[in-house]
Amino acid sequence: MLTESLQDSRKRSFNVSIQCGFCSPGFIVAGVEYLKNGGKADRKEIKQAISGHLCRCTGYENVYLIYKVAAAKWGRRALA
């Protein structure tokens, strides 16, 4: 459900957060863990959650946005 949540967030906000897809699995796994541990729509917390992932295509702004939207809108329900 998290993947669907992230995709839905991206579509609704008209943003493309991940371009080539190489880093996508890492961001998705980090997102699951972030939401599982009660992650909030907080930029500092999101930055910490994705700090171990390297994306050479984006400036991370849209990645932050999608995490923020997913956390605010779905929270732990995204893992159902």
C-alpha positions as CSV (number, residue, x, y, z in Angstrom):
1,M,0.0,0.0,0.0
2,L,2.9,2.4,0.6
3,T,4.0,2.1,-3.0
4,E,0.4,3.0,-4.1
5,S,0.4,5.8,-1.5
6,L,3.6,7.3,-2.8
7,Q,2.5,6.9,-6.4
8,D,-0.9,8.5,-5.6
9,S,0.8,11.4,-3.8
10,R,3.1,11.9,-6.8
11,K,0.1,12.0,-9.2
12,R,-1.9,14.3,-7.0
13,S,0.8,16.8,-6.5
14,F,1.9,16.7,-10.1
15,N,5.5,15.9,-9.2
16,V,7.9,13.3,-10.5
17,S,10.1,12.5,-7.5
18,I,12.2,9.7,-8.9
19,Q,13.5,9.8,-12.4
20,C,15.6,6.8,-13.5
21,G,14.3,4.4,-10.8
22,F,17.7,3.1,-9.6
23,C,17.1,4.5,-6.1
24,S,13.4,3.7,-5.9
25,P,13.7,0.5,-3.9
26,G,15.8,2.1,-1.2
27,F,13.4,5.1,-0.9
28,I,10.4,2.7,-0.7
29,V,12.0,0.5,2.0
30,A,13.0,3.6,3.9
31,G,9.5,5.0,3.6
32,V,7.9,1.8,4.9
33,E,10.3,1.9,7.9
34,Y,9.7,5.6,8.4
35,L,5.9,5.2,8.5
36,K,6.1,2.0,10.6
37,N,8.0,3.9,13.2
38,G,5.4,6.7,13.3
39,G,7.1,9.1,10.9
40,K,5.6,12.5,10.7
41,A,5.4,15.2,8.0
42,D,8.6,16.8,9.3
43,R,11.4,17.8,7.0
44,K,14.2,17.0,9.6
45,E,12.8,13.6,10.3
46,I,12.4,12.8,6.6
47,K,15.9,14.0,5.9
48,Q,17.2,11.6,8.6
49,A,15.1,8.7,7.2
50,I,16.5,9.1,3.7
51,S,20.0,10.1,4.7
52,G,21.5,6.8,3.6
53,H,20.2,6.9,0.1
54,L,21.8,8.5,-2.9
55,C,19.8,9.8,-5.9
56,R,21.8,11.4,-8.7
57,C,18.7,12.5,-10.7
58,T,16.8,14.7,-8.3
59,G,17.5,17.4,-5.8
60,Y,15.4,15.5,-3.2
61,E,12.8,18.2,-2.9
62,N,10.1,16.0,-4.5
63,V,11.2,13.0,-2.5
64,Y,10.7,15.1,0.7
65,L,7.3,16.2,-0.6
66,I,6.1,12.6,-1.2
67,Y,7.2,11.4,2.2
68,K,5.6,14.4,3.8
69,V,2.3,13.9,1.9
70,A,2.3,10.1,2.6
71,A,3.0,10.7,6.4
72,A,0.4,13.4,6.7
73,K,-2.3,11.8,4.7
74,W,-1.9,8.1,5.4
75,G,0.6,7.6,8.3
76,R,0.7,4.1,9.5
77,R,-2.5,3.2,7.4
78,A,-0.2,3.2,4.3
79,L,1.2,0.0,5.6
80,A,-2.1,-1.9,5.7
